[in-house]
């Protein structure tokens, strides 16, 4: 099919996404409730949570990373807010390193670094606004 006939979002690998979703993803189950709370700030932010924790090693850890990066690399995902605790075995940097960042906007929050809940929520609002602005311009 001719590229000019497609309406969507061309990703760097040549695959098209029909949607340009914004996801808020937990890196560990300990922050699932925070991700759910953050996604309520914006009705377009899709919360992505999971039941995995800090106890994954070796092949189990690799499978969790593969799954989370696979979700982020979905051609229908254009913006990502990663929320981590800061001590998990599948950390923010590990996930980001597996994401094709070209054409996607990624922001992250480490709860242990940011600290107080109010600061976390304010930063999340700021990042959601940045991501939405960028997605709107694509």
N, CA, C and O of each residue as an XYZ file, in Angstrom:
552
protein
N       0.848     -1.177      0.000
C       0.000      0.000      0.000
C       0.889      1.234      0.000
O       1.915      1.263      0.680
N       0.511      2.227     -0.739
C       1.249      3.482     -0.832
C       1.191      4.221      0.501
O       0.115      4.379      1.079
N       2.371      4.685      1.002
C       2.428      5.396      2.281
C       1.514      6.610      2.318
O       0.974      6.937      3.375
N       1.331      7.279      1.197
C       0.504      8.484      1.190
C      -0.971      8.174      1.421
O      -1.749      9.078      1.723
N      -1.364      6.916      1.284
C      -2.750      6.534      1.498
C      -3.028      6.198      2.964
O      -4.184      6.133      3.382
N      -1.970      5.988      3.737
C      -2.152      5.598      5.128
C      -2.381      6.813      6.007
O      -1.732      7.847      5.850
N      -3.288      6.675      6.907
C      -3.502      7.699      7.916
C      -3.173      7.066      9.253
O      -3.848      6.142      9.708
N      -2.156      7.565      9.852
C      -1.725      6.989     11.118
C      -0.425      7.626     11.538
O      -0.102      8.746     11.142
N       0.304      6.907     12.334
C       1.535      7.411     12.916
C       2.660      6.459     12.542
O       2.746      5.349     13.067
N       3.515      6.898     11.638
C       4.611      6.058     11.178
C       5.705      6.046     12.242
O       6.208      7.095     12.645
N       6.061      4.861     12.684
C       7.121      4.697     13.667
C       8.453      4.520     12.945
O       8.487      4.290     11.736
N       9.526      4.626     13.679
C      10.867      4.627     13.093
C      11.202      3.331     12.366
O      12.057      3.326     11.480
N      10.543      2.237     12.725
C      10.824      0.968     12.064
C       9.957      0.762     10.823
O       9.970     -0.313     10.224
N       9.201      1.796     10.440
C       8.364      1.730      9.249
C       6.964      1.201      9.496
O       6.131      1.214      8.589
N       6.694      0.742     10.689
C       5.364      0.244     11.037
C       4.470      1.424     11.398
O       4.925      2.400     11.994
N       3.203      1.327     11.036
C       2.249      2.382     11.347
C       1.390      2.005     12.539
O       0.988      0.853     12.702
N       1.123      2.990     13.359
C       0.139      2.852     14.417
C      -1.103      3.630     14.019
O      -0.996      4.722     13.462
N      -2.238      3.104     14.289
C      -3.500      3.788     13.997
C      -3.837      4.755     15.114
O      -4.519      5.754     14.891
N      -3.370      4.468     16.295
C      -3.585      5.324     17.463
C      -2.242      5.917     17.882
O      -1.185      5.459     17.447
N      -2.299      6.925     18.719
C      -1.107      7.551     19.264
C      -1.291      7.646     20.777
O      -1.306      8.733     21.354
N      -1.429      6.478     21.398
C      -1.787      6.408     22.811
C      -0.690      6.929     23.731
O       0.502      6.860     23.432
N      -1.144      7.449     24.852
C      -0.301      7.820     25.982
C      -0.543      6.773     27.057
O      -1.676      6.563     27.489
N       0.537      6.116     27.489
C       0.390      5.137     28.557
C       1.170      5.588     29.791
O       2.226      6.212     29.687
N       0.629      5.259     30.948
C       1.325      5.431     32.223
C       1.575      4.029     32.737
O       0.632      3.298     33.042
N       2.846      3.646     32.836
C       3.197      2.265     33.133
C       3.994      2.146     34.430
O       4.920      2.916     34.685
N       3.608      1.165     35.237
C       4.377      0.858     36.438
C       5.539     -0.052     36.062
O       5.408     -0.916     35.195
N       6.673      0.150     36.719
C       7.805     -0.744     36.506
C       7.793     -1.891     37.498
O       8.510     -2.878     37.332
N       6.965     -1.754     38.540
C       6.889     -2.749     39.607
C       5.499     -2.651     40.242
O       4.901     -1.575     40.263
N       4.994     -3.754     40.751
C       3.629     -3.771     41.288
C       3.441     -2.826     42.474
O       2.314     -2.422     42.761
N       4.502     -2.473     43.155
C       4.411     -1.586     44.320
C       3.864     -0.202     43.973
O       3.387      0.508     44.858
N       3.925      0.186     42.710
C       3.472      1.522     42.317
C       2.200      1.486     41.472
O       1.818      2.498     40.885
N       1.546      0.334     41.409
C       0.321      0.222     40.605
C      -0.742      1.235     41.017
O      -1.380      1.848     40.161
N      -0.934      1.411     42.317
C      -1.978      2.351     42.761
C      -1.606      3.786     42.395
O      -2.492      4.590     42.102
N      -0.329      4.122     42.406
C       0.101      5.461     42.017
C      -0.133      5.680     40.525
O      -0.568      6.757     40.119
N       0.150      4.676     39.712
C      -0.097      4.782     38.268
C      -1.592      4.948     38.004
O      -1.980      5.753     37.158
N      -2.421      4.210     38.703
C      -3.872      4.355     38.549
C      -4.301      5.766     38.929
O      -5.125      6.374     38.246
N      -3.751      6.278     40.002
C      -4.079      7.639     40.455
C      -3.626      8.675     39.417
O      -4.382      9.587     39.081
N      -2.428      8.538     38.924
C      -1.884      9.473     37.930
C      -2.725      9.461     36.663
O      -2.980     10.514     36.078
N      -3.156      8.287     36.235
C      -3.917      8.208     34.981
C      -5.282      8.883     35.092
O      -5.914      9.172     34.076
N      -5.735      9.134     36.306
C      -7.016      9.838     36.480
C      -6.882     11.334     36.176
O      -7.890     12.010     35.970
N      -5.665     11.852     36.145
C      -5.458     13.269     35.811
C      -5.802     13.564     34.367
O      -6.129     14.698     34.018
N      -5.728     12.555     33.539
C      -5.944     12.743     32.112
C      -6.701     11.541     31.580
O      -6.220     10.412     31.677
N      -7.871     11.768     31.023
C      -8.692     10.636     30.583
C      -8.139      9.937     29.349
O      -8.656      8.892     28.953
N      -7.093     10.498     28.729
C      -6.477      9.814     27.595
C      -5.302      8.943     28.013
O      -4.823      8.136     27.216
N      -4.830      9.089     29.241
C      -3.705      8.290     29.727
C      -4.195      6.902     30.109
O      -5.089      6.761     30.944
N      -3.622      5.899     29.509
C      -4.014      4.520     29.760
C      -3.077      3.930     30.806
O      -1.869      3.855     30.578
N      -3.616      3.506     31.954
C      -2.745      2.893     32.957
C      -2.369      1.465     32.549
O      -3.221      0.673     32.146
N      -1.095      1.163     32.662
C      -0.600     -0.186     32.389
C       0.104     -0.656     33.652
O       1.185     -0.178     33.995
N      -0.521     -1.593     34.330
C       0.040     -2.121     35.569
C       0.226     -3.630     35.427
O      -0.274     -4.248     34.488
N       0.942     -4.197     36.361
C       1.191     -5.635     36.330
C       1.443     -6.129     37.750
O       1.550     -5.329     38.679
N       1.536     -7.427     37.916
C       1.665     -8.031     39.236
C       3.098     -8.397     39.591
O       3.323     -9.093     40.580
N       4.057     -7.953     38.822
C       5.432     -8.376     39.051
C       6.140     -7.439     40.010
O       5.846     -6.246     40.078
N       7.075     -8.004     40.743
C       7.752     -7.231     41.770
C       9.244     -7.244     41.640
O       9.797     -7.299     40.541
N       9.875     -7.195     42.757
C      11.333     -7.069     42.819
C      12.056     -8.405     42.843
O      13.286     -8.435     42.831
N      11.340     -9.483     42.877
C      11.960    -10.784     43.094
C      12.304    -11.536     41.817
O      12.596    -12.730     41.876
N      12.279    -10.889     40.693
C      12.584    -11.569     39.437
C      14.082    -11.529     39.152
O      14.720    -10.480     39.245
N      14.620    -12.676     38.808
C      16.027    -12.777     38.444
C      16.150    -13.607     37.173
O      15.243    -14.349     36.796
N      17.275    -13.460     36.541
C      17.640    -14.247     35.370
C      16.554    -14.236     34.290
O      16.147    -13.172     33.823
N      16.092    -15.420     33.901
C      15.147    -15.533     32.790
C      13.790    -14.904     33.121
O      13.131    -14.362     32.234
N      13.369    -14.970     34.377
C      12.108    -14.335     34.764
C      12.198    -12.818     34.607
O      11.270    -12.189     34.099
N      13.298    -12.240     35.036
C      13.500    -10.798     34.898
C      13.499    -10.408     33.424
O      12.877     -9.419     33.036
N      14.190    -11.181     32.615
C      14.246    -10.885     31.180
C      12.860    -10.949     30.542
O      12.549    -10.153     29.657
N      12.027    -11.889     30.986
C      10.671    -11.995     30.432
C       9.820    -10.789     30.823
O       9.056    -10.273     30.007
N       9.952    -10.344     32.067
C       9.221     -9.141     32.497
C       9.667     -7.943     31.669
O       8.832     -7.183     31.179
N      10.977     -7.767     31.508
C      11.489     -6.642     30.699
C      11.010     -6.738     29.257
O      10.617     -5.736     28.660
N      11.042     -7.931     28.706
C      10.600     -8.135     27.323
C       9.121     -7.760     27.167
O       8.734     -7.138     26.177
N       8.314     -8.136     28.132
C       6.883     -7.834     28.090
C       6.640     -6.325     28.204
O       5.882     -5.757     27.419
N       7.280     -5.682     29.177
C       7.056     -4.244     29.384
C       7.579     -3.421     28.213
O       6.910     -2.486     27.774
N       8.762     -3.749     27.700
C       9.273     -3.002     26.548
C       8.441     -3.292     25.302
O       8.275     -2.420     24.449
N       7.921     -4.508     25.194
C       7.051     -4.831     24.059
C       5.794     -3.981     24.041
O       5.354     -3.534     22.981
N       5.219     -3.758     25.210
C       4.046     -2.883     25.305
C       4.417     -1.468     24.869
O       3.690     -0.835     24.103
N       5.543     -0.982     25.357
C       5.981      0.386     25.014
C       6.301      0.525     23.533
O       6.100      1.594     22.956
N       6.791     -0.531     22.913
C       7.148     -0.494     21.494
C       5.975     -0.762     20.561
O       6.145     -0.768     19.342
N       4.796     -0.983     21.112
C       3.624     -1.182     20.273
C       3.457      0.037     19.369
O       3.557      1.164     19.853
N       3.208     -0.149     18.091
C       3.106      0.997     17.177
C       1.970      1.965     17.511
O       1.953      3.085     16.999
N       1.035      1.565     18.346
C      -0.047      2.453     18.742
C       0.283      3.287     19.976
O      -0.563      4.045     20.449
N       1.496      3.159     20.501
C       1.939      3.926     21.663
C       2.895      5.013     21.195
O       3.932      4.731     20.594
N       2.529      6.264     21.480
C       3.368      7.394     21.100
C       3.991      8.102     22.281
O       5.008      8.779     22.131
N       3.391      7.956     23.470
C       3.902      8.620     24.664
C       3.854      7.697     25.860
O       2.902      6.940     26.047
N       4.907      7.775     26.674
C       5.043      6.849     27.804
C       5.471      7.615     29.041
O       6.435      8.380     29.011
N       4.744      7.402     30.132
C       5.171      7.869     31.443
C       5.452      6.628     32.275
O       4.535      5.894     32.645
N       6.732      6.399     32.568
C       7.132      5.259     33.397
C       7.196      5.703     34.846
O       7.767      6.746     35.163
N       6.608      4.906     35.718
C       6.628      5.197     37.146
C       7.237      4.001     37.858
O       6.732      2.881     37.775
N       8.342      4.264     38.565
C       9.022      3.208     39.294
C       9.220      3.583     40.746
O       9.092      4.744     41.134
N       9.530      2.590     41.527
C       9.813      2.843     42.940
C      11.259      3.295     43.113
O      11.539      4.217     43.880
N      12.174      2.648     42.403
C      13.574      3.024     42.472
C      14.481      1.903     42.930
O      15.703      2.014     42.829
N      13.901      0.826     43.430
C      14.718     -0.289     43.932
C      14.383     -1.613     43.251
O      14.915     -2.656     43.632
N      13.510     -1.579     42.252
C      13.053     -2.806     41.602
C      14.130     -3.377     40.670
O      15.026     -2.662     40.222
N      14.020     -4.673     40.392
C      14.988     -5.330     39.514
C      14.726     -5.005     38.044
O      15.619     -5.165     37.212
N      13.546     -4.562     37.721
C      13.209     -4.131     36.359
C      13.004     -2.618     36.397
O      11.875     -2.130     36.353
N      14.098     -1.897     36.479
C      14.041     -0.455     36.679
C      13.725      0.334     35.426
O      13.675     -0.200     34.318
N      13.515      1.606     35.636
C      13.177      2.527     34.549
C      14.231      2.473     33.447
O      13.888      2.339     32.272
N      15.510      2.575     33.811
C      16.575      2.579     32.800
C      16.595      1.291     31.987
O      16.852      1.315     30.783
N      16.324      0.165     32.646
C      16.283     -1.118     31.935
C      15.172     -1.125     30.893
O      15.356     -1.623     29.782
N      14.039     -0.578     31.251
C      12.905     -0.554     30.317
C      13.179      0.427     29.188
O      12.967      0.102     28.020
N      13.647      1.623     29.522
C      13.930      2.634     28.494
C      14.956      2.118     27.485
O      14.844      2.395     26.291
N      15.948      1.374     27.956
C      16.980      0.876     27.036
C      16.416     -0.095     26.004
O      17.039     -0.316     24.965
N      15.258     -0.674     26.269
C      14.638     -1.587     25.314
C      13.568     -0.958     24.439
O      12.967     -1.637     23.607
N      13.326      0.338     24.621
C      12.287      1.031     23.857
C      12.912      1.740     22.661
O      13.957      2.380     22.779
N      12.265      1.619     21.523
C      12.656      2.401     20.356
C      12.141      3.814     20.607
O      10.958      4.093     20.411
N      13.019      4.691     21.036
C      12.615      6.027     21.479
C      12.388      7.000     20.329
O      11.813      8.069     20.532
N      12.827      6.649     19.133
C      12.627      7.559     18.004
C      11.133      7.694     17.711
O      10.452      6.702     17.452
N      10.639      8.908     17.751
C       9.227      9.141     17.470
C       8.316      8.959     18.671
O       7.099      9.101     18.553
N       8.884      8.649     19.811
C       8.101      8.501     21.036
C       8.627      9.478     22.074
O       9.820      9.779     22.113
N       7.741      9.961     22.897
C       8.169     10.799     24.015
C       8.037      9.978     25.290
O       6.999      9.372     25.556
N       9.107      9.971     26.068
C       9.147      9.174     27.288
C       9.550     10.085     28.441
O      10.506     10.855     28.345
N       8.811      9.980     29.512
C       9.154     10.660     30.763
C       9.101      9.602     31.855
O       8.421      8.585     31.712
N       9.816      9.843     32.940
C       9.823      8.856     34.017
C       9.860      9.536     35.382
O      10.352     10.653     35.543
N       9.322      8.814     36.343
C       9.295      9.265     37.734
C       9.766      8.116     38.611
O       9.211      7.018     38.567
N      10.786      8.378     39.398
C      11.240      7.422     40.410
C      10.748      7.936     41.760
O      11.195      8.979     42.236
N       9.846      7.214     42.358
C       9.195      7.662     43.586
C      10.202      7.908     44.703
O      10.077      8.885     45.442
N      11.188      7.046     44.836
C      12.181      7.238     45.890
C      13.024      8.499     45.669
O      13.502      9.097     46.633
N      13.209      8.901     44.426
C      13.977     10.123     44.146
C      13.138     11.379     44.354
O      13.624     12.374     44.892
N      11.886     11.331     43.930
C      11.029     12.514     44.000
C      10.539     12.760     45.424
O      10.499     13.899     45.888
N      10.173     11.693     46.104
C       9.799     11.840     47.511
C       8.314     11.953     47.760
O       7.560     11.027     47.460
N       7.888     13.067     48.301
C       6.514     13.238     48.783
C       5.471     13.050     47.681
O       5.700     13.363     46.513
N       4.324     12.530     48.097
C       3.242     12.244     47.158
C       2.833     13.477     46.362
O       2.620     13.382     45.153
N       2.719     14.615     47.006
C       2.326     15.840     46.313
C       3.320     16.184     45.206
O       2.919     16.604     44.121
N       4.612     16.009     45.474
C       5.635     16.273     44.460
C       5.533     15.289     43.297
O       5.697     15.665     42.137
N       5.263     14.045     43.618
C       5.107     13.018     42.579
C       3.931     13.366     41.670
O       4.048     13.313     40.446
N       2.807     13.720     42.273
C       1.613     14.029     41.485
C       1.792     15.292     40.656
O       1.335     15.345     39.514
N       2.442     16.300     41.202
C       2.708     17.526     40.435
C       3.617     17.244     39.246
O       3.384     17.747     38.147
N       4.650     16.442     39.467
C       5.554     16.087     38.377
C       4.821     15.258     37.327
O       5.034     15.445     36.130
N       3.969     14.354     37.764
C       3.187     13.539     36.828
C       2.285     14.407     35.967
O       2.189     14.183     34.760
N       1.626     15.385     36.557
C       0.773     16.301     35.788
C       1.594     17.044     34.746
O       1.175     17.183     33.597
N       2.757     17.516     35.152
C       3.646     18.236     34.228
C       4.054     17.337     33.063
O       3.984     17.745     31.903
N       4.481     16.111     33.378
C       4.917     15.191     32.335
C       3.774     14.776     31.413
O       3.970     14.673     30.202
N       2.591     14.538     31.963
C       1.442     14.198     31.121
C       1.135     15.328     30.145
O       0.842     15.078     28.975
N       1.201     16.557     30.616
C       0.955     17.712     29.744
C       2.008     17.799     28.636
O       1.671     18.070     27.484
N       3.273     17.572     28.976
C       4.344     17.594     27.970
C       4.126     16.518     26.913
O       4.255     16.770     25.716
N       3.795     15.325     27.372
C       3.586     14.219     26.443
C       2.391     14.506     25.534
O       2.468     14.311     24.321
N       1.292     14.968     26.124
C       0.095     15.262     25.318
C       0.373     16.344     24.282
O      -0.075     16.242     23.141
N       1.106     17.373     24.671
C       1.430     18.454     23.735
C       2.224     17.914     22.554
O       1.956     18.268     21.405
N       3.180     17.074     22.831
C       3.994     16.493     21.759
C       3.157     15.564     20.871
O       3.289     15.584     19.648
N       2.309     14.763     21.487
C       1.469     13.854     20.705
C       0.512     14.640     19.810
O       0.243     14.232     18.680
N       0.006     15.750     20.304
C      -0.927     16.567     19.522
C      -0.254     17.179     18.297
O      -0.923     17.484     17.310
N       1.055     17.358     18.354
C       1.760     17.982     17.243
C       2.206     16.965     16.188
O       2.756     17.348     15.155
N       1.976     15.694     16.437
C       2.409     14.671     15.475
C       1.377     14.452     14.400
O       1.579     13.626     13.510
